[in-house]
């Protein structure tokens, strides 16, 4: 049996980048993997280290279960969202997400989440001086929503493009409690 905790704000931020109905079913959820909470739809990714899940095996929580829990617990933590914690209990093929008196049952997604760490650019971010970079504006707006969910009020997000125009850019969210990042792929230019 696995028991761990995730801040609700981080879980809500992660589902923004999770796929909604991708044929790659393992992307339709939020993964707990290698000490991180991770979500991607193949075009953008959210990841955050969490100390409480450092030594855990990979688990993928379905997007639908998270969304249902968020709807049930809509009024919880309005004033201090960073203090609201989701308890996760997984016993074999059954799982529960619990926030105070609200609960959502789920079945973990039976699949292997991709090697997400290889998507993070390894080269040092340098001042970009190449051709014009283009990013999907909706994805950029979604990263701003994530910043708001995390409570990054005045800081917002910082985008650091790679020095290679075909490489993804890193998104940094500046929050003292939730050190989170994102990755966004540039759009192809014709």
Secondary structure, DSSP 8 states (H G I E B T S, - for coil): -EEEEEEHHHHHHHHHHS-SS-SSGGGSEEEEETTEEEEE-SSEEEEEE-GGGTT---EEEEHHHHHHHHHHTTTTTSS-GGG-EEEEEEETTEEEEEETTEEEEE----S----GGGGS--S------SS-----HHHHHHHHHHHHHHT-TTT-EEEE--SSTTS-EEEEE--SS--EEEEE------
